[in-house]
Amino acid sequence: MMNQSEATVKTFISYSWTSGAHQSWVLDLAERLVSDGIDVILDKWELKPGHDPIAFMEQMVTDPQVKKVVMICDRIYTEKANGREGGVGKEAQILTAEIYEKTAADKYAAVLTERDSDGKPFVPAYYHSRQYIDFTDSVKHEEKYEELLRWLYDKPQYTKPTLGAAPSFITDPEEVTTATTSKLRLAEQAIRIGSTAARGAIADFGDALADEYASRRPLKEGGEHWDEIVINTAESLRPGLRNLNELVCAEARYGGANFDRVMRVYEQLGSFMYRPAGVSQWSELDFDPYKMMGYEGMLSLVAILIKEERFDLLANALDHPFLIEGRDRSTGPATATFRSFCEDVDTFRLRKQRLGSNRIDMYADLIAETYRVSFPALNQLIEADLVLYLRSQLIGGCSDYVSWWPRTLIYWNRNSATALFARSESRAFWDAWASKVFPEINLKEFQERVAKLHEQGKRSWGGFFGPNISRMSNLQHLCSRR
């Protein structure tokens, strides 16, 4: 942060005494700039009886301590500058050399206050081809004042972003196929403009993503440990999942009408969690990378919908009957709930044994490492995990007899509520989402059931004290404000 002396910008205002009204306009501008921290040098404030006005203006234009020079350009100022008349004319001689022969062009700016009968700006000839700040439209006065102030402070409204890295499909073509990314961009564009082609574009994206997932099935090679193969395969699948997250974000922000079609993409990816038709030899571990993507995909979906406050779509996702190919339906309904995306990943149990680790959950460790600097962020995924856990525990009618286990909650290291539940101190905010996510449960019932879950789950994390679900859900303060 700059201190006051470092931030001060010494600025000279050059203008012509065209009329009383024009002088008042310049004086008002100077006074406002001073109130906004600009050290303005104005002849009306600086010149005293006996001073030489022309010498004063020459000094101000060339003084190295004067960081900025503002030229207030109207017809009279322009005529004097072009005709080299009076003080303005003398300034023009100096400024011509300063602007054209030296490199400090950003020291000078013209403020346009008048145009001719043809709409052409009155600016001196030496400034003719340069950018100016146009104050001739009174409606845009505030906008142009901000532009001037930003120029004086060297804080432009638009700055070039930091140069990023080349996209992964450029540096590593095997990581993300250009076909998948291209399908994503087409779908995003269709969603943004509300095109009827959006549904087809989403379907094309889902097919391309499924093809990419199919091409990355884990294979045992050499002496590599299977857990390493699973982890590396999952890493190769995540770019596709990030593409899906972008699609969800676009649908949440700009659409919603095609959300059921987005759910079909999750059904396609869910099918990879199970044995494909025609495969007679397999191990359950073969599908672990896809089980990881199912879990992370559902977490990301819920996290994005919460962030965008699309609680209507969130309720849709939680109630959606997922038809997942390959899933065993012999003992239950044909469709599954979101809970089916939370499957055991035995790979990490074996990895823990192989490495002799005492970590509570090595998959949770991997998620924390992967999503600390990602989208969605780790804290958003944890919040989504909490919501999915509470929904699976508090709402009956579980058609697939599977619960949701919130493994990431062990990484909530804050002694506070998540953002969603913190905002729910507002009754209006709570009512806007809780009735959709926890239907048919009133506030008192929610508090009682979560408190009971909290007590039951204290030692559910491998014998260790679990996360403080009661505090994470802001239980004691829900609806405490209007």
N, C-alpha and C positions, 0 to 999 in steps of 0.2 A: 504494500500500500504506500502511495506517495504521501510525503508530508506536505504541509501547506506551501513551503517555499519552493519545493520541487514542482508542485502542480501549477504554480502561478504562471500565467502566460502574459507577457508584456506585449501589448498590441497598440499599434498606431492606427487611427482612423483618418483617412484622407478624404476630403469632400470639398464641394464648392458651396459658397454662401449664396445659393440660387435664390432662395426666398425665405421669409420668416417661417413658413410652414415646413419647408424642407429642413431648415436648421433644427426646428423642434423635433422633427422625425429622427434626425441623426442623434440629437441629444437624448431622446427617449431610448433609442437603441443602445447608446453607450452606457446609460445608467442601468439598463437591464443586464447588459453584459457584465458590468461591475458586480451587480448583485449575484450573478452566477459565477463569480470567482475570477473573471478576466480583468487584468490590470490594464485598463484602457487609458491611452494617452490621447487627449482631445485638446485642440487649440483653445477652446473656451475655458478649459480648466488650467492649462499650463502657461499660456501667454500672458504676460503682465505688461503694463505701460513701459515703453522703452525697449522691449524685445523686438527682434527682427523676425517677422513671420516666415519669410522665405528661408532664412538660415535655419530657423526652427524645423521647418518641414524637411529641408535637405538632411538635417541631422537625424531626424526620426526615420527616414527612409533607409539610411545607411548604417544606423546604430546597430551593432551586433547583438546588443541586449534586447532589442526589439525583435521578438520571435515571429510576429505576424504583422502584416500590413493589410488593412481592409480599405478598399477603394469604393466609395459610394458613388455609383455612376448614374448620372442623369444627363440631360442634353447639354446643360451648361458645362458640367465637369468634362464631358467628352470633347466639346468644342475647344475649351481651354487647353486640354491635354494635346489635342491634335494640332492646335495653332501655336503651341508652346507659349501660352499667355499666362502671366502672373505666377503665383506660387504653384498652382496645379501644373502649369506648363513646365516649370523648373523640375517639379517632381517627375513629370513624364520623361524628361531627358535622362534622369537618373534611373528610373524604373525600366526604361527601354533597355539600357545596358545591363541592369541587374537581372531582368527576366531572360534576355536572349543570350547573354554572354556568361552567366554564372549558373550554377547547378541548383540554387536554392529557390526553384520556381514555386515550391509549396509554401513559401513564405508570404506570397501575395495572392489575394483573391478579390475579384470584383463582385460587388453587391449591386445588382441591377434594380433601379427604381423607376426607370422610364423607358418607353419604346417610341419609335417614330410613328407616323401615320400609317405606314405599311406594316407595322408590327415588328420592325427590326430593332434589335437592342441598341441602346446608346452605350457603347463601350469604346475606350480609346483604341486607336489603330494598332498600337503595340500589343493590345490584349485581344485582338479581334478573333483569333482562332482558338482561344482558350475557354475552359469551362468557367461559368459564373454561377452565382447563387441568385436566383430570380425572385425578387420581392414585389414584382409588379402586380401579382394577383393577391389581393387582400385576403381572399378566402384561404389561401395557403400560407398565410403569414407565419403561423405557429410551426408548420412543417418546415418552412425555410429557415426560421430562426434556429430550430434544432439542428438543421444541416450546417448552419454557420457555426454554432457552438461546438458541434462535433469536429468541424474542421480546425477551429482554434485549439481544441484540446488534442488534436490528432487521434480522435476516437471515431472513425467512420462507422456508419451504421452497418455497412457490409464489408466484411474482411475475408480474405482468402483463407479457407480452412487449412489446418495442418495437413501436410502431404501424408496420405495413408499408404498402406501396403497394397500391392497388387492383389486382386481377388484370388481366392484359393483355386478357382478353376483355371486361372492363368498360370500360377506358380506350380500347381499340382493338379494337372488335368484329371488324375484318377480320383481326386477327393470329391469334387462336385462336377457332374457332367453339365456341359453348357446347355444340353437339351432340357434338363430339369430346370435349370435356372431360367432359361428362355420361356419355358411354359409358365413358370411362376410370374415373370414380368407381364406376360400376356394376360394372365388371370387377374393380377393386381390392377392393371390398367382398365380391364373390363369392369371390375368391381367399382373402381373410383368414379367412372363415368356413368355407372348404372346401366351398362349395356345388357341387352338380352342374351348376349353371347357369354356372359359371365359363367353360367352354369356349365356350359360345354368346356370353357377354358379351365374351370376348376377340375372337371372330370379328366381332361387331358393331363393336367398337372399330376393328379393322383395316379394315373396310369404310368406316367414317366417316373414318378417317385417309387412306385411299386417295382417297376423294372430295375431301377437302380438298387433297391433293397435286395432283389432276387440275385443280382450279380455279385453281391458281397457276402454270400453265405460263408461262414467260417470253415476253414479247411485245416486239418492237422498236417503240419509239415515238420520234418526233421525232429529235433529234440526239443522244440519249443513247448513250454508248459501250456496246457489247455486254457488256464485262466488268463494267461497273457494273450492268447489268440482271441479269446472272447472280448477282452478289454480293447484290444486293437481293432477288432471288427466293429465294436460299438463306436469307437472314435471315428471310423470311416463312414459310419451311418449318420453321425450327428449333423454334418452339413446339410443333408437332406431334411433332417428334422428342423434345422434352423430355417430352411426354406418354407416348411409347413408353418412354422411360427409366424413368418412374415405374411403368409397368406391369411392366417387367422387374424392378425393385427389389421390387415386391410379390410377384411370383412366386418370386423368389429367397429372400425372407425367410419367406414364409408358405405356399408351395406347392412346386411343382416338377412335379406330376403333369400340368400343362397346358403344359409348356414346349414341346412339339412344336407346339402351337397358336400359341404366341408366335412360333415360327420361321416360321409361315405369314405372319405380318404382315411379317416382313423380306422374304419372297419377294414380297409384294404391292408393297412399296416398291422392291425391286430392279427390278421390271418398268419403273419409270419411267426407269431409266437407258438404256433402249433405245427405238427407234422403235415407236410404237403401230401396231397393225394398221390398215390403211386410209389411212395417211398416206404420200403419194407425194413430197412436197417437204419436205425437212428439212436441217438442218445438225447435225453431231455436237455442236456447241456448244450446241444447244438442250437437250441432256440434262445439261449440266454441273452445274446446281444439284442435280439428283437424284443424280449421281455423288458430289457433295460430301456429300449426306445419307447415301448408302450407306457411304461411308468413315467419316464421323463416327458413324453409327449402329452400325457394327460395332465401332468403337473403344469407344463408350459401353457397348455390351452386354458386351464382355469386361472393361472396367474395373469395371462393377457386379458382375459375377460373381466377380471377383478380390476386390473389397472385401468382399463377403458371404461369401467363402470357399466358394462353391458350385462346387467344382471338378468335381463330377459333371455339372452343367449346362454348365460351360465345355467339357468334353470333348464333350458332346452337340452344342454349337454348332459346334465345330471339325470334327466329323465329319459334320455334317448335310449331306445332299444337297439343295441349294437348287434348286427348280424355278422358274426365273425366266422369265416370259413375255417374248417379244421378243428374247431372247438368241440369238445365232447358234449353232446346234448342228450346222451342216453338217460341221464338221471335228472334232467331239468328242462327248462324252456329252450326254445330255439334261439332266442336272443339273450343278450347279457347287458348288464348295466356297466357304468364306468368302472365298477369294482374289478372287472375282469382284466383291467390294465395294470393291476397291482399283483403280480405273480411273484412267487419265490424265485430268487436267482441263486441257484445252488453253487454256481461258480465261486461266489465270494465266501461261501462256507468252506469249500475246498482250498481256496486261496489262503484263508486264515489258518487252516491246518498246515498247509505246506510251508508258510512263512513263520509259523509259531507266533502269530500276532495275538495280542490281547485287546485289540481294538473292538469297540462295541459293534460297529457295522462298517465294514470296509467299503461297501457300495456307497453308503452315505458319505464316507470320506472322499470317494472319487467324485461324487456329485458336487460336494462342496468345493473341491479343487477345480472342477471343470466350469462351474457357473459363477465363480467369484467375479469374473470380468466377462460377463456374457449377457445375452438377452434371451429370456428374462433373467433378472439378477437373482442371486441365491436367496436373498431375503423374501423376494416375491414367490419363489418356488416353495419356500418353507411355509409361507402364509397359505398358499394353495393346498399344500399337504395337510395343514391343519383343517381347512374347510372341508376337504374331501374325507378326512378321518371323522370329523364331527357329523358330517352328512351320513356317512355309512353306519355310524353308531346310533344316531338319534332318530333316523327315519327308517321305519320298518318296510316290509314288502321287498326284501332282498331276493330277487328272482334267481340269482346265480349262486347264492349261499357262500359268497366270498366277501370278506371285509377288506377295508383299506387300511394298510399299515403305514403310518407316517414316519418313515425312517429318517427323514431330514430334520425332524424337530430337535434332534440332539444338537444341531448346529445353531439353534436360536440362543445366542449368548447375551441377549439384552434382557434386562430386568423390567420389561415393559410389554405392552400389548402390540400386536401387529397393526399395521396402518388401517386395515379394514375395520378391525374391532375398536381401535382408538377413535376413529371417526364415528363409530356407532354409539358414542356417548350422546350424539344427537339422535333424538327419537325419530326425526324425519328421515335421517340417513338409514337408521336401522330398519325402519318400516319399508324403505325403498328396496332393500335387498333380502332381508332375513325371511320375509314371508314367501319369497320365491325359492330360496335355497333350503329353508327349513319349514316347509308348508305344514300347516295344522299344528304347529307348536307355538304357544305364546311365550312371552319373555320369561315369565316365572318358571315355566316348564323347562325352557332352555337352560336357565341358570341352575336349576336343580339337577338336571341330567348331566350337564357338563361338570358340575361339582362332584357328582358321583363318579364320573369317568376319571376325574383327576385323582381321586382317592384310590380307585382301582388300579390305575396305571402307574402309580409311583415307582414300582419296581418291575415294570414290564420291559425295561431296556437292559436285558442281559443281567438282571439282578441289581442294576444300578438305579439310583433315583432318576426317573424320567423327567422330561421337560415340564415346566409349570404350565399346564394347559389352562388352568384357571386364570393365570395372569396374562398369558398370551391372548386369551379371548376377552380380556378386560371385564371379567364376569361381574365384579362388584359395581362397575360404573356404567354399564350399558343403559342407555336411555336416561341418563342423569341430567341431560340438558334438552332443551326444546329442539 
